[in-house]
């Protein structure tokens, strides 16, 4: 199958071939859900923790004798009932990471790309033409493509410093190397803007071998 390629002024430039197994599959919501859940879980540090009564410093001595004082018995000042005591069933450091089969990850990305293409949310640019940091050029590009009000994910195959500096002050834009985009990155955007090199890289990476 072929996708249209546009110039920076919004006019049509040419067409580029892509694999139907990447951009024309039946979207699988379950695969997308599992992939995003896995990515979110894997990003968690899992370093949360609280001290139980055995971990809190002090409290080794019985605060008063068992009987004869007319108050409740107590064995330690670090009881969870006391201020400064330990926590009962509090959070402990935990590893949330779990692995997902590669086929599920690939299917999730294919599903999102196919659905966005079907909804006309994918644009392919012949080139950005940025040889020096120019935010004005990028803003003009977004206006020419009529996507300036959208949340945009830009995937390129040539992530240069000039491109990064040109886009970093523009809100609602995420600029990534095409091969590093996660399932969540693809999903969390209104429009995906590729350059030809970035599209080819992602297409080759997700296509059936």
N, C-alpha and C positions, 0 to 999 in steps of 0.2 A: 504494500500500500504506500501511498505518497501523501506528504503533508506540504502545504504551501509555506514558502519562505518569504518574509517581507523585509523591506529595507527600513532604515531608521526613520524615513519620512512616512512610513505606513503603506507605501505602494508595494505591490507584488513584485517579487524578484525572480523566483524560480520555484522548483519543487524538490523535495528530498525524500528518498526512499527510507521507510522504516519497516520493522518486522511486525506483521499482524499479530503475532503471539505476544507482543508487548502492548500494543496500542488498540487491539480489537478483540479483547476477551470479555467474557461475561463477568461482571464485577462480583467478587465473592466477599460479602460483608464480614463473614466469620473470620476469614483470613486476615482482613484489615484490622478487625477488632483484636485478634490474638497478637498480631505483630505490634500494634501500638501499645497494647498492654505490656508486652515483653520489653519494649524499648523504655517505657516509663518506669517499669520495675528495675531494669538494669541501670538506670540513671540514679537510683536511690543509693545514698551512701550507707544507710543502715547502721550508723554509728550512735543512734539514740540509746540512752541507758539511764537507769536510776539505781540507787543503792537499796538493797534489801537490808533487813535488820542485822544480818551477818556481815554486811560490808561497811556499815557506818562505824566511824571511829569512836571508841569509848563504849561505855555501857557494860563493862565486864563485872562490875561490882553490883551486888544487890542493893538498891537504894535505901531500903529499910527492912527491919525484921518482918518475918512473915505474919506474926500475930501480935496483938496487944496494943496497936496504935489506933484502931478504930477507922482505918482507911483501907481502901482496896489494896490487895496484895500486888506487888510488882517485883519482877525479877531483873529488869534492866531498864535503864533510862532511854534505850534506843528501840523500845517497842513501837510498832506502827501507831499505837494509840497516843503516843507522846509527841509533842512538838520537837522536831529535830530527830525523830525516829526514822526507821527505814520505811520503804514503800512496799506495800503488798501487791504482788503480781504486776509490778511496774514494767515499763518497756526495757528490753535488753538488746544489746547489739545483735543484729540479725542480717544475714545475707539474703537479699531478695532476688538476686539474679537467677534467671533460668534461661535455658537455651531453647530456641525454636528451630524446627527443621528448615533447611535452606529453601526447600520447595514452597513452604508456607510464606516465608519472607518475600520470595520472588513473586508469588501469586498476589500478595498484598499490594506490592508496588505496581504490578501490571494492572490490577483491578482499579487502582486510583487513577493511573494514567489513562486507561481506557475510558473511564467515566468522565474524566475532565475533558478529554478530547471530544467525546460525544456531546458534552455540554458547551463546547467551544471555549474552553478555559485554558487552552494551550496555544501559545504563539511561538513561532520559530523565526528568529532574526538571522539575517545573513551574517552580520557582524556588528559589534558595538561601535567600532571605530574610535575607541578611546586611546589616545597615545600620550595624554597628559591628564592630570586630575581636573575634571570639569563637571561639577554637579549640574550646571545649567544644561549641558548636553543630555544628561540622563533625564532631567525633568522634561525637556522638550520631546525626548523619545517617548516618555510615558503619555504625554498629551497627544502625540501623533498616533499612538496606538489606542488611545482612549481608555487607558487603564489606570489613570492617575488617582482614582478614588478607591482602587481595590487594594487588597492585601496581596502582595506580589512575591513570589519565589522565583529568583533568577538563578538558573543553573547554567554554568559555563564550563567549557573545557579548557579555558585559558584564564585562570584566576590571577590577574596581575595586580600589582600595588596601585596602579593608576585607576583600575576599575573599582577596587575596594575604597580608595579615597574619594572617588566620585560619588559613591552611593551611601557612604556611612552616615551622612547627615539627613538623609531622606527617610521620613517615617514610613512604616508599613512595608519595608522592603527587606528581604532576606537574600543575601548573595552567598551562594555555595558552589563548591566544585561539584560537578554533576554526579560523580561517583560517590560522594560522601553524603548525599541527601538521604535522610531516613524516611521511613514510611510516614511518620508523624509530620515531617517537614512537607512532604507532598500533599498530605491531607489538609494541613493547616494553612491553606492559601486559597485565594479566590482565583488567581491566575498564575500559571507557570510559564515563565518566559525563558526559552532556550536560545543559545546561539547554536549554529550548525554543529560545531565541534562538540559541544556539550550534549546535544541530542544524540549524536552518533555514539558517544561514549556510553551513555545510559542505555541506548538501544542495544548495543553490542553486549553490554554487561547483563542485560535481562533476557535477551533472546534465547530461544532454544538452540543449544549447541549441536 
